[in-house]
Each structure stands twice: as structure tokens, then as C-alpha cells.
């Protein structure tokens, strides 16, 4: 339930992504069991996708990047008077897509033996290399910026003592550097602080117009574009498996596919296009978990934070059972329905509140994040080390705030595993 | 109607209009809530490992046992053995710490283990020689790949085993037990010389043939029987708990708690779950075993 509520909030707030909120809630998430963390994460992401598209449709607020198709279709939908039909269609489509994706994922995780072979070092190395390569083409940055970010991420991720190779890299004999650069200062400095800075300085107050909304007509399941739901579910599920880009691009890809198909048939059904995109969104939320649950490899930034939390609790991917999966399935399905029930009557109040007080909200979330991390550092006798890293990375994060730091984060996290799996392959074959 | 009522609430009462600084301070104060409980600590229990390792349940359980006697224990997982070693020698704080002989490839123990500071051994993790075939002899004339722990000592032992059994055995280092398990399950490796051998055998993934151990483990040969009595041929990764800046009375009390705890069913269950070997022997025998494992 908490994941659903927080996800609704994140979906509505422009530019505040899931990673920012997960960082702020880090100490709280550490107190949950691993299964509760996974359920929280799944319900959080599902509800944020839904509320993001609702706020995009109703008020033209881009809460989530995956709501871009909703923003594009808004004008057509308003003109046709189909706002509530599209919200209803999106809710049903999201629910069905979530269930479909969960059914597609289940045999992959538990019943298909060949998936075990995806755990081989060659496969892990391949996935990590794909992550790095796809990061080179991260759409928000130029190629040379991505390459620079990847290089910095790989260097930062390699600093420290590697117990497999027995080698030290750039530690200069320092006791703190020997354990490597910790994840949290990197994420806060390069993700949370620039996001907060932009919200506070670069964005005008979100103008929110409590325009009169049309009265709600009765909705019917027979009006749902089921073909669009099916197409979106499958496209989204496949897209979610693509490291780095898949989850963010799933709705866009499904929307483009549906647009192209409609153009071929000479149809112009904005609601069907939207339902297709939103179904893909939710489907991708499920499939993006597969590398994490199968290999223990996180392929998007918010998942990496979650994996860090799970690791700290002694969780490993081979402990995820079929029963756990059933619980996650139930929670995910409920989450969409709850998000729909909560969003419909309260979305206007929430949007108004966030519009008026987004500065205070941003300061509060940033304060909680920083204090929580500094307390953790104090308990690890590394307060000065963390402060130095936070100041340094925050400065760099603000300096390069116009660049998306995702390639840096991903290569930072992949660095050590890339070296170790590469070394294993070398030892195996040469 | 809901919309107009909502607006009425916001505009009439304006209860959410907070100053940015006040919001920040309130949020920061909220994050500081756990601090007061940590200031009441009597003993700090330091682990050089990250939270989430195999020692975590043991440390938590032992700390809980101590806390039942009214002593407040603050557990800290540093993930950095050099820092842990520095901290334990730096202040006059009362510490308990867990350590492992394996860490010496990166850093030395914070102090020499003596009867004065040793609480007791936690568990022993021998290296197990295991494989997918039913006997070790079946590997004498076929090429194979053996996965092992990283570290000079284990690599050296692996090479000695290879030289004795079959020079066509290739040696590959794996970082942790999860990676070794994945490697054996997917057929990436054929043999395992690793601390997780017991767990793999329990899961029917391998058959174990021998182990490094101070005493023979039921059904297994000693590694020293295969390669001869060479240095480290009986080395097992040994974990122990010791105290710093504790008085003689405090050490005696904690040793008593440790003694009761290691004889309990819960401890036996944890040892079994973790696929480790339980500690045994007197304090002097344990000290001797720890020193041997550090050679």
C-alpha cells in the first residue's frame, strides 16, 4: 500500500524520479524484509506510471518520462471528449498488462531450465557489455558526453581493492579508498542533487489550472481497445528486457508501433494508442525485474538502488521462490486498481498541492536523503569520507546538470562485475 | 463537489503553507529520530564485513543474547577490514569484533589473539574439494575446470591439487559462493575447491571428496592426504569473536554468554543453515587453531 501511495506522488511530481525517492527512503527500506522491498518497488513503479499518465492527460503535467505518449495524445483526446474513457481504458489496460506480463515472466523464472544457462559468466559479461554499449547511445546526451560519463563511471567503479584480482586501483594507500567509492554519494551527487537544483532553480512554478473537467460518463469494458492492450503488453514486456533503455522507452515504442499500424489501416484512434502505450509501461515494469531475479543484475538506476538494499540484507537472486512471485503478482495487480481508485477523485487536489508547495517538498526530500546518508556514514566511521564525496559529486552533478548521468551510474555499478566476469572468461578460454 | 471542497480547505486554512527552511529542518529532524538509541550503547560490535554476509545472522543473534543481560550493543558493519583494524585500535571504546583468517590477504587482524581477548571461535569454513562426478579419480585423465576462492593461498593449494591429480585441470577464481554455484549449475566448471562446497553438496549439485580441516570430516578425506602435508594444506577460513578495552569481568560475562549460545539449538541450526563447521575445543585449543589458520 505504501509503495502505491508513494508511487502516485512520484508519478505526479514532474522531474522527481523514482531514484530520488528511493534514496530518500533508503533507511526505511533497509528495515523491510527483502520480499517487502521487492513488493514495495513493484507497486511503487506501477502506480507511478499510472498517476504520471493521469496527470499528463488531465493537466498536461509530465510526471514521468514514460507518460510522453499521454502528453502527445492529450489534445486529440480532449477534442474528442474522451478523457475519462482514456483514463478508464488506461487503468484496465494497465491491470491486464501487469497480469499478462507476470504470466509471461513466471515460466521464465521457474520452469524453463535453459534460463539457468543465462547465468554463465559469458552471458553476464555480454549483458554488462550491452549495458555499457547502450549507455553510449543514451538519448538525452551527445555521444561524446556519454563516452566521457561511461569512462568516469568505470574509473569510479574500479577504485579500491579487488579481492578477486588482489589488486588495488587508485587507492593511494588510503584506508577509505581501499573499500571503493560507495554507491550512495554517487547517486545523491549525480542524481538527487541535480534534480533538486533544477526543480528549485530552473523550473518555473508549475502552473496548474483547475480547469473545469467534463462530467464523468459511465464507463464500460466493451469500449476498451483490447487489441491495443495485448499489443502494448507484448511490446512492453520485450522492451523491458533491454538493458538501460527498455523500461523508459517501452511506452514510446508501443505508441509508435500502434501509430504506424493505425496509419496503415487508415484509423485515427487516440484512446487505443494511449492504452497501448500505457499497457506497455506496466508490462515493462515487470519484465525489467527478470535480470534482477534471474542473475542478480539490475539494469535501470532505480533497480540498482533496490538491489543495493537487498544485498545489504543478505538476499540473493536464487532465494526468490514461486510463492514470493505469487505475492508480488497479487500486490502488483492490486496496486493498479488502488492507483486508479485513488487517482480519479483526488488527482486534482494532489496536483494543486504539489504545484503550490513543490519547493518545500523538494527541500524536505533532499534533507531527509542527506541526513539519512550522513548518519549511515557516521555509523561506518566514514563521515568525513562521505562528506568529501558528497560535496565533490554534488558539485559535479550541478555543473553537468544538463547532462543525464545515467550512463555514469550504470557503468559505475557494472565496473567491478565486468572486470571479474571478463577475468573468468579469460581464464576459461585463454 | 469534491474539487470545490478541496480548494476551500487549501485556501481557507492554508495549513500546508510552510516556510522552506522550516520544512527542511523538520524533515532533517525526522531523519535524526534513530540517533538517541545509539547514544546509549555499552559495547560496539564491529564487523569488517558488509551487512548481508554469512556472519550477519550470527552477529545479530549473539548481540541479542548479550542485550538480554542488560548490556546495550550497537552493531556496525564497516565493509572495510583496514578501517575496522584502525578503529579497533584507536579509541577507548569497548568493542567486540568478528574477524576471519581469510582477511589477511588484505589486512592483518587488529590484535594478536590471546586468552585475554578471545571470546571464542564463531565457525570454521574449510575448503571443500568437490566435483560433478562420483569420485575424484575420474578426473585423473580428462580435462576439467576447477573453480576456487581468490587469494594466493587458495590458488597455490589449487595448483598443488592440480599437479597431483591432472595437469589438464584449469583453475578459475570466483568472487563468492553465488558465482561458484551458478558456475557449477551451468556447467561452466567441473570441479570446485571452495568454501561453499558443503552447501553445494547438500543441494546435490556436487559430490565432495576432501576438505581442509583440522580434524577429518565424516566421509571426506583430508586435502593433505591428496597433496601431502604442505603449508596451508589444513588451512580453513576461521572466524572468531574477540574483545577490545573490556575488563576481565566483562570478558568473563561475555564468554559465559558465548558458551551458552554456542551450545544452544538455535546456534546449531544457524551453523547447519550456513553450511559451516561449529567451533570446538578449549580456549587454548581455539587460539592454537586460529594462529595456525593465520600462518
Boltz contact constraints between the chains, C-beta under 6 A:
constraints:
  - contact:
      token1: [A, 116]
      token2: [B, 185]
      max_distance: 6.0
  - contact:
      token1: [A, 116]
      token2: [B, 186]
      max_distance: 6.0
  - contact:
      token1: [A, 117]
      token2: [B, 186]
      max_distance: 6.0
  - contact:
      token1: [A, 119]
      token2: [B, 182]
      max_distance: 6.0
  - contact:
      token1: [A, 119]
      token2: [B, 186]
      max_distance: 6.0
  - contact:
      token1: [A, 120]
      token2: [B, 186]
      max_distance: 6.0
  - contact:
      token1: [A, 120]
      token2: [B, 188]
      max_distance: 6.0
  - contact:
      token1: [A, 161]
      token2: [B, 106]
      max_distance: 6.0
  - contact:
      token1: [A, 163]
      token2: [B, 150]
      max_distance: 6.0
  - contact:
      token1: [A, 164]
      token2: [B, 150]
      max_distance: 6.0
  - contact:
      token1: [A, 164]
      token2: [B, 173]
      max_distance: 6.0
  - contact:
      token1: [A, 164]
      token2: [B, 175]
      max_distance: 6.0
  - contact:
      token1: [A, 175]
      token2: [B, 82]
      max_distance: 6.0
  - contact:
      token1: [A, 175]
      token2: [B, 83]
      max_distance: 6.0
  - contact:
      token1: [A, 178]
      token2: [B, 82]
      max_distance: 6.0
  - contact:
      token1: [A, 179]
      token2: [B, 79]
      max_distance: 6.0
  - contact:
      token1: [A, 179]
      token2: [B, 80]
      max_distance: 6.0
  - contact:
      token1: [A, 311]
      token2: [B, 52]
      max_distance: 6.0
  - contact:
      token1: [A, 312]
      token2: [B, 51]
      max_distance: 6.0
  - contact:
      token1: [A, 312]
      token2: [B, 52]
      max_distance: 6.0
  - contact:
      token1: [A, 313]
      token2: [B, 52]
      max_distance: 6.0
  - contact:
      token1: [A, 314]
      token2: [B, 52]
      max_distance: 6.0
  - contact:
      token1: [A, 314]
      token2: [B, 56]
      max_distance: 6.0
  - contact:
      token1: [A, 316]
      token2: [B, 178]
      max_distance: 6.0
  - contact:
      token1: [A, 345]
      token2: [B, 2]
      max_distance: 6.0
  - contact:
      token1: [A, 348]
      token2: [B, 3]
      max_distance: 6.0
  - contact:
      token1: [A, 349]
      token2: [B, 6]
      max_distance: 6.0
  - contact:
      token1: [A, 357]
      token2: [B, 16]
      max_distance: 6.0
  - contact:
      token1: [A, 359]
      token2: [B, 20]
      max_distance: 6.0
  - contact:
      token1: [A, 360]
      token2: [B, 18]
      max_distance: 6.0
  - contact:
      token1: [A, 360]
      token2: [B, 20]
      max_distance: 6.0
  - contact:
      token1: [A, 360]
      token2: [B, 23]
      max_distance: 6.0
  - contact:
      token1: [A, 363]
      token2: [B, 20]
      max_distance: 6.0
  - contact:
      token1: [A, 363]
      token2: [B, 23]
      max_distance: 6.0
  - contact:
      token1: [A, 363]
      token2: [B, 24]
      max_distance: 6.0
  - contact:
      token1: [A, 364]
      token2: [B, 23]
      max_distance: 6.0
  - contact:
      token1: [A, 364]
      token2: [B, 27]
      max_distance: 6.0
  - contact:
      token1: [A, 367]
      token2: [B, 24]
      max_distance: 6.0
  - contact:
      token1: [A, 367]
      token2: [B, 27]
      max_distance: 6.0
  - contact:
      token1: [A, 367]
      token2: [B, 28]
      max_distance: 6.0
  - contact:
      token1: [A, 368]
      token2: [B, 27]
      max_distance: 6.0
  - contact:
      token1: [A, 368]
      token2: [B, 31]
      max_distance: 6.0
  - contact:
      token1: [A, 371]
      token2: [B, 28]
      max_distance: 6.0
  - contact:
      token1: [A, 371]
      token2: [B, 31]
      max_distance: 6.0
  - contact:
      token1: [A, 372]
      token2: [B, 31]
      max_distance: 6.0
  - contact:
      token1: [A, 379]
      token2: [B, 76]
      max_distance: 6.0
  - contact:
      token1: [A, 380]
      token2: [B, 78]
      max_distance: 6.0
  - contact:
      token1: [A, 381]
      token2: [B, 87]
      max_distance: 6.0
  - contact:
      token1: [A, 420]
      token2: [B, 175]
      max_distance: 6.0
  - contact:
      token1: [A, 424]
      token2: [B, 172]
      max_distance: 6.0
  - contact:
      token1: [A, 427]
      token2: [B, 172]
      max_distance: 6.0
  - contact:
      token1: [A, 428]
      token2: [B, 172]
      max_distance: 6.0
